[in-house]
Amino acid sequence: MVAFTSDGRNTPTVSSLSLQFVINIAPEVRNVTASQNADGTVTINYEARDVDTATVRRPTATILRRCFNIGMAAPDQTMTTLAAHDTDHKAVAHDGSWNNITYTATWTPSADFPGRLMNNTAKVRVTANDGEGANPTGSAESATYSLDTQVPTGELDQR
């Protein structure tokens, strides 16, 4: 809201006014998978698209550094150890089709969540953000998977 006031000597006037109305269909994410590798890293795969016509900039998808249901504390916790370029913008299909390109991110969970064991209860949420002024995000979650960042304990039998 814009309000004009006057002291009686001068009358405020508007010489120019513009109004911007944003119409945007939220980007979509699908086929999110997450699995822990033998080296302890987690591979996250996903597909993303934005069905709006790209007029000014190319639609992009960014994997947000979010992990869902890690540990017993907060429902969402931040991934800080994604591999280089995993959160960079990605070119995605914007013609209504899925371009069948699978994007991949690699996470090192032992640095973020040391000493945790989640037996088939971990999930990852991937969110695409097209940077528009309205409805800018869409997300999808992986199925549950097992996450183990515990240091092995016990003794090795060297017989």
PyMOL commands that set and color helices and strands:
alter all, ss='L'
color gray80, all
select helices_A, chain A and resi 109-112
alter helices_A, ss='H'
color red, helices_A
select strands_A, chain A and resi 28-36+42-49+60-61+66-68+76-78+90-91+103-107+117-122+125-129+137-141+145-148
alter strands_A, ss='S'
color yellow, strands_A
deselect
rebuild
show_as cartoon
